[in-house]
Amino acid sequence: MRIAMAQGMHTIMPAEYLGEHTVERCRKIWWTIYILDREMTTLMGLPQTINDDDVLAPFPMSSDIVGKTGISRLHIKLFRIMADINRSK
């Protein structure tokens, strides 16, 4: 998570400088790391690594599998709700 953040993957990366393929790949990597981090910290009851307000990266535009995008979005919504619950304790 820290390496991805240091590379700026949690921000809106400029496609005109990096190329659309690279930016799309970084988005996929970021959201995969984000989901894994949220799942692990939630299961262990640890505080979240990054505040959701700091994540500006849009969700990847394309996906190899159509249903995979919807499932990933549901995971993200679920973990954000769980993070809100953990913060309110």
C-alpha positions as a LaTeX table, in Angstrom:
\begin{tabular}{lrrr}
\hline
Residue & $x$ (\AA) & $y$ (\AA) & $z$ (\AA) \\
\hline
Met1 & 0.00 & 0.00 & 0.00 \\
Arg2 & 2.77 & 2.43 & 0.91 \\
Ile3 & 4.72 & 1.79 & $-2.29$ \\
Ala4 & 1.58 & 2.29 & $-4.40$ \\
Met5 & 0.87 & 5.54 & $-2.57$ \\
Ala6 & 4.46 & 6.70 & $-3.02$ \\
Gln7 & 4.04 & 6.11 & $-6.76$ \\
Gly8 & 0.85 & 8.20 & $-6.73$ \\
Met9 & $-1.46$ & 5.38 & $-7.74$ \\
His10 & $-4.15$ & 6.67 & $-5.37$ \\
Thr11 & $-4.37$ & 9.92 & $-7.33$ \\
Ile12 & $-5.57$ & 10.84 & $-10.79$ \\
Met13 & $-2.56$ & 9.90 & $-12.89$ \\
Pro14 & $-1.97$ & 11.96 & $-16.07$ \\
Ala15 & $-2.52$ & 9.72 & $-19.13$ \\
Glu16 & $-0.97$ & 12.29 & $-21.45$ \\
Tyr17 & 2.42 & 11.81 & $-19.77$ \\
Leu18 & 2.29 & 8.17 & $-18.75$ \\
Gly19 & 0.17 & 6.66 & $-21.50$ \\
Glu20 & $-3.35$ & 5.29 & $-21.25$ \\
His21 & $-2.19$ & 1.67 & $-20.94$ \\
Thr22 & 0.11 & 2.46 & $-18.01$ \\
Val23 & $-2.53$ & 4.53 & $-16.23$ \\
Glu24 & $-5.16$ & 1.80 & $-16.66$ \\
Arg25 & $-2.76$ & $-0.82$ & $-15.35$ \\
Cys26 & $-1.92$ & 1.36 & $-12.33$ \\
Arg27 & $-5.64$ & 1.79 & $-11.61$ \\
Lys28 & $-6.14$ & $-1.98$ & $-11.64$ \\
Ile29 & $-3.13$ & $-2.45$ & $-9.37$ \\
Trp30 & $-4.29$ & 0.30 & $-6.99$ \\
Trp31 & $-7.82$ & $-1.03$ & $-6.57$ \\
Thr32 & $-6.55$ & $-4.58$ & $-6.10$ \\
Ile33 & $-4.19$ & $-3.40$ & $-3.35$ \\
Tyr34 & $-6.95$ & $-1.27$ & $-1.83$ \\
Ile35 & $-9.39$ & $-4.19$ & $-1.65$ \\
Leu36 & $-6.77$ & $-6.52$ & $-0.16$ \\
Asp37 & $-5.69$ & $-3.91$ & 2.39 \\
Arg38 & $-9.26$ & $-3.20$ & 3.46 \\
Glu39 & $-10.07$ & $-6.88$ & 3.75 \\
Met40 & $-7.01$ & $-7.65$ & 5.88 \\
Thr41 & $-7.32$ & $-4.62$ & 8.17 \\
Thr42 & $-11.05$ & $-5.22$ & 8.67 \\
Leu43 & $-10.56$ & $-8.90$ & 9.47 \\
Met44 & $-7.82$ & $-8.11$ & 11.97 \\
Gly45 & $-9.65$ & $-5.14$ & 13.49 \\
Leu46 & $-6.81$ & $-2.73$ & 12.68 \\
Pro47 & $-7.20$ & 0.94 & 11.75 \\
Gln48 & $-7.41$ & 1.75 & 8.05 \\
Thr49 & $-4.15$ & 2.53 & 6.26 \\
Ile50 & $-5.55$ & 5.40 & 4.21 \\
Asn51 & $-8.56$ & 7.65 & 4.57 \\
Asp52 & $-11.12$ & 7.21 & 1.77 \\
Asp53 & $-11.15$ & 10.96 & 1.17 \\
Asp54 & $-7.51$ & 10.74 & 0.07 \\
Val55 & $-8.24$ & 8.22 & $-2.70$ \\
Leu56 & $-8.86$ & 10.08 & $-5.95$ \\
Ala57 & $-8.08$ & 7.30 & $-8.42$ \\
Pro58 & $-11.01$ & 6.46 & $-10.67$ \\
Phe59 & $-12.04$ & 2.85 & $-11.02$ \\
Pro60 & $-10.54$ & 1.09 & $-14.08$ \\
Met61 & $-12.54$ & 1.64 & $-17.24$ \\
Ser62 & $-12.15$ & $-1.81$ & $-18.71$ \\
Ser63 & $-11.99$ & $-5.25$ & $-17.28$ \\
Asp64 & $-11.09$ & $-8.60$ & $-18.78$ \\
Ile65 & $-14.15$ & $-10.18$ & $-17.20$ \\
Val66 & $-17.42$ & $-8.22$ & $-17.23$ \\
Gly67 & $-18.64$ & $-9.42$ & $-13.81$ \\
Lys68 & $-15.30$ & $-8.77$ & $-12.14$ \\
Thr69 & $-15.77$ & $-5.00$ & $-12.25$ \\
Gly70 & $-19.14$ & $-5.18$ & $-10.52$ \\
Ile71 & $-17.82$ & $-7.50$ & $-7.83$ \\
Ser72 & $-14.85$ & $-5.23$ & $-7.17$ \\
Arg73 & $-17.12$ & $-2.21$ & $-6.84$ \\
Leu74 & $-19.29$ & $-4.10$ & $-4.34$ \\
His75 & $-16.20$ & $-5.05$ & $-2.33$ \\
Ile76 & $-15.10$ & $-1.43$ & $-2.20$ \\
Lys77 & $-18.54$ & $-0.23$ & $-1.08$ \\
Leu78 & $-18.69$ & $-2.94$ & 1.58 \\
Phe79 & $-15.24$ & $-2.15$ & 2.98 \\
Arg80 & $-15.99$ & 1.59 & 3.05 \\
Ile81 & $-19.12$ & 0.89 & 5.07 \\
Met82 & $-17.13$ & $-1.36$ & 7.41 \\
Ala83 & $-14.48$ & 1.36 & 7.78 \\
Asp84 & $-17.19$ & 3.86 & 8.76 \\
Ile85 & $-18.49$ & 1.42 & 11.35 \\
Asn86 & $-14.99$ & 0.84 & 12.76 \\
Arg87 & $-14.33$ & 4.59 & 12.95 \\
Ser88 & $-17.56$ & 5.21 & 14.84 \\
Lys89 & $-16.69$ & 2.82 & 17.71 \\
\hline
\end{tabular}
